[in-house]
Amino acid sequence: MALYPKLIMDALATVTYAGTKKNLVESQMVADQPAISAPQHEGEKWRVKVVLEFPRDTDPFLKSTVKAAEAAIKYHCGDDVEVEIETEFKSKPRPEVGQLLPGVKNIVAVSSGKGGVGKSTVAANLAIALARLGYSVGLLDCDIFGPSIPKMFDVEDERPYAIKADGRDLICPIEQYGVKMLSIGFFVSPTTATLWRGGMATSALKQLIADADWGSLDYFILDTPPGTSDIHLTLLQTLAITGAVIVSTPQQVALADARKGIDMYRNDKVNVPILGLVENMAWFTPAELPENRYYIFGREGCKQLAEEMGLPLLAQIPLVQGICDSGDQGRPAALNVDTMTGQAFINLAQAVVTVVNRRNKEQPKTKIVGVKK
């Protein structure tokens, strides 16, 4: 038996690559001419080496394609042939965990134990307020199943595009109001439910972090989903989070869940510092009676929790119709610093800068949570 390159190429031409629906030869995935080594001694086998080039190292069809190529060569050349298949990638491999976002100075997770407390509103306005203070800011919508950032920034119709940077294909974040942002909401229909299992959601989140051109940022704000879930664990295992801001209303039910959120970050295996608490919907102030305060959800419950746990109360944000309206219209309140609510978010941003600087001076850098195998 004699082997020659055309025989190997004919074998590879019978293997379809699912990414293009064409065979490996038509898809131009055979990087070099197959290398063939004849046996030098009795009992040795013919050896075939093939190099296949895939679009990226995270290609979902990589393993199945390699196995199919190996099987096709053995089918055409005989089972006694030793087949070695190497893989190369058009895009450079994704940086390893721990080396992601090298240009980002501070990563702040905005969290809440309970949904409906205005966490995304706080995250969006905090990001804008930091940008208005002159900082470079990124905002990642980590709520895969209920993304709201695109609507709040009036960019629902925008679609991120890919750019070539550092030998990799990267997603270019959408920029609005001086804030770079990404959300799964840019890639799915706003009227269709995202019916994904946990693994798909966390994979999408990792891609928004690792495969995006975030560049240099002073602050990278994570708008996390409510509760403690796979998404939070993925963030903790992917990024060294500088600190967390916990958002709650003064209501006791919300405060009970806020305690769980605090406990998650303070867990011995996590050790992410709590930068402070934000009491949202602290009181209701009617537009026609700006001096009046009505404590609809209780009075200073979040302030009391902050004192109990020895944490800073970063801000008390009133319940004002203008905050809701501005978010729905895609013009967050922090854009107008001349209003009471706009100034409240500027004050919050200044408080966050202060506690982050103190944290960085007094505490070591957060370590990424290890993954048990």
N, C-alpha and C positions, 0 to 999 in steps of 0.2 A: 504493500500500500504506500502510495506517495501523496503527500498533502501539498497544496499550493494555494496562494492567496485568494484566487477567484473562487475556489471551492468554499472557503470560509466566508467570503462576501456573499455568495449565493445563499449560504445557510443563514446569515444575518438578515438577508432580504426577506426571509420568511417570518421574521419577528416584527410584530406591529407595536409601535410605541404609542401608548394610550394618550399621551399629551398632544400628539399631532394627527393621530389616526392613520399614520403612514408607517412604512417599515423603517428599520434603523438606517438603511442605506439612503432611502429617499429623504429621510429626516436629517441627513448629514451628521449623524451622531457617531460614526466610526472615525475617531480622531486621526489615526494613523493606519498605514497598511498593516494587516495582521502579521505578527512575527511568528515564524514556524521554525521549530528546532527538531531535526531528525534524531532518532536514537543513536547514541554513540557506542553503546555496548549491548550485548544480548540481554534481553529482559527489560530494557528501558522502553519507555513509551514516547510516542510523538508528543510534542508540547506545542500548544497554541496560545499565544497571548494577544488579547484584543483590548484596545482602549476605547471606551465609550464616553462621549461628552454629553452631559446633561445640562439643562438650563441653570440649575442651582442645586446646592447640597440638600435642600429640603424637599426635593422633588418627590411627590407621593408615589410615583410609579418606579422609582429607582430600583428597589429590591426585586420587584416582580419582573422588571425588564432584564436585569442581570441574570436572574435564574432562567428566564425564557431563552436568552441568548446562549447561555451555556448548554442548555438542553438541545437547542437547535444545532449547535456545532457537533455535539456528540451524536446526534441522530444522523447527520450527514457524513460524519467522518468515522464514526465507530465509538463505542463506549470505552475503548482502551486508550483514548486520547486524553491527555491531561490538559484541561482548559483553565486559563487564568484570565480574568477580566478585571481590568483596572478602570476606575471612574475619574473623570475630570469634570470641571464645572465652568461654564461660561462666566457665571458670577462668582466672585470670591465667597468662600464660606462665611456664614454668619459668625460674628465674634462670639467667643465663649461667654457664658454667664460670668459676671464679675468684670467683664471688659466692655459691657454695653454702655452707651451714652457717655463716652469719655469727656465730652464737652459740656456736660450738665453739672452745675455746682451743687444745687440743692434740689432734692426730690421731696415734695410735700404731699402726703395722702390726706385728702379731705374725706372723712368717713362719718358714718352714723350707724348706730345699731338698728335703727328703725327707718322704714320708708316714710315719705311724706313730710319730713321735717325741713325740707328746703335745702338739702345738701348740695344738689347741683346748682341751685341759685347762688349759694354761697361760693362754691368752687368757681363758677363763671365770673362772678363779680370780683372775687379775690384776684383771679388771673388778670382781669382788665385793670383793676386798681394797681396791681404791681407794675403792669406795663405803663400806666400813667405816671408812676413814680420814677420811671426811667429804666426799669429792669427789663432784660430780655426774658420772655416767658413762653413756656409751652404748656398746653392743656390736653390731657388724654382722657377721653370719655371711656371709662373702664366698664360701664354698664352695658354689657353686650345685649341683654334682652330688653332693656328699656332706655336706649340712648336719647338724650335730650339736648345735648350741646349744639348740634347743627341748627335746631330750631331757635335756641336761645341766642345764637349769633347770626341768625338770618342768612344761613348758608346751606339750607336744606337741598338746594338744587346743584350745589357744587360737587365736583367729582375729582378727587386727587389723581394726579398723574405720576408716572414713574420717571425717574431720572437715573442717569449713570453716575455713580460717585464711588471713588475708591475701588473701582473694578466690580462694583455690585449694582444691581438694579434696586433702587430704593424708592419708597413712596414719599412724595413731596407733600408735607402737611399743608392744609388750607390755612391762610392767614387772614385774620379779621380783627380790627380794633387793636392791632399791635400784638396779637397773641397767635402763635402757631398752634394748630389743633388737629387732632385726628379722632375719629369716632367710627364705630362699625355702622353708624347711621348713614355714612357717606356711601356705603357699599351695598345696602339692602333697601328694599322698598319701605317707605315710612308707614305704609298702610298694611303691611304684611307681618305677621308674627314670626319671630326668629325661633324656629323649632329645632334647636341644637342640643345635643348632649353636652355634658360638662367638658369632655375632652376637646370637642370642636370649638367651644367658646374660649377655652384657655389657649388653644393653638392660635386662634384669631387675635387674641389679646397680645400674645408674644410677638406676633408678626407686626402689629401696630407699634410695638416698642422697638424691636430689633431690626426690622426691615424698613425703617423710615429715616429720612434725612432730617433729624432734629437739630443738628448743628450745635452751636454754643448757646447755652441757656443759663441764666442766673437762677431761675426757678422753673421746675417742671412739676405742674400741679396734676395730681391724679384724682379724678372724680370717680370714686369707687362706688359700687352698688351697695345698697343697704345690707346690713347683717354681716355674718362671717361665713364665707363660702369658698369654693374652689378658686374664684377670681382673686380673692384676697391672698390665699396661699400662693397662687402663681406669682402675684406681684412681689410677695415677700421672698420667694425663691429666685426671682429674676433681677430685682433691683435692690440696691442698698438705700433704703428709704431714710431720709434725713430725720423726718418726724411726721407725726400725724396730728391733724386738727379734727376734733370731734364736734359734730354739729348736733344740737338737740333743741327741742322746744322745752319750755318750763314744765310741761305736763309730766306727771309721775310715771305714766306708762312709757313715754319716750325716754325718760331718764333711766328707767330700769334697763332698757336696751342699750342706752349709751354706756352704762357700766360694763356691759358685755363687750362692747367695742373697745373700750379702754383696756379691759382685761386681755383681749386678744393681742394687742400691741405690747402690753407689759409682760406677756408670758415669757418664762425663762428662756424658751427656745427661739423667741422672736426678738425681744429687747429693742423695739423701736420706740424712741422717746415720744411722749405725748407733749406736743408744743403748747396745747391749751384747748379750751372749750369755747364754742360760739353758741350763744343763746339766741336762736332764731325765733321770730314771732314772739318776742319778749313781751310786747304789749300792743294793743291796737290803738292807733291814733287816726281819727277821722280827718279828712283833708280840710273840712270846714272848721274843725276845732283842733288845731295843731298842738295846743298846749295840754290837751287832755290825754290821759292814758287809761285804757281799759284792759285789765289783765285777764284775757279770755282763757288762756291755757294754764293759769296759775302764775304766781308771782315769784320771780327770781329763783326758780327751782334749779336751773343750770348753774347759777351763781353759787348757790349753796353746795351743789355737787362739786364744783371746782374747789371751793374752800375745804370741803371734807377730804378731797383727794390730794390737796396740796398742789393744784394745777392753776395756771393763769386763766382768768376769764378774758379772752381776747376781745370780745365784742358782744354787745346786746343789740340785735337788729330788730327794729319794730315791725309789726305787721301793718304794712301800708299797701293800699291797692296799687299804687304806682309801681311797686317792685314786681308784682305779678304781671301787670299790664306791659311793663317794659320788657320782661322776659319773653312774654308771648309774641311781642312785636319784633323780637330780635335786636332790641336796643337795651341791654342790661343797665340797671340803675347807676352803676359805677361810672358810666360814661358822662354823667352830668354831676360834676362835683359841687355844683352850686345848690343842690338840693340836700335835704336832711339825710335821705337814704344814701345818696351818692357819697356824702362825706362820711357816713357810717362805714362804708366799705373801704374808703381810703384810710380811715383810722384802723380798720382791721388789717389792711395790708401793712401799714407801718408797724403794728403790733407783731405781725408774723415775722417781719424782717428783724425786729429786735430780738424775739425769742430764738429765731434761727441762728443769729449771730452769737447769742449767748450760748446756745447749745453747741455750736461748732467750736467755741472757745473752751468750754468746760468739759465736754464729753467726747469720747473717741468716735470715729466713724462707724456707722451701723454696718454690721456684717449681714450678708445674705443668708437666709435660712437654708440649712443644708437639706438635700433631697435624700431620703432613705430609699435604698434600692433593695 
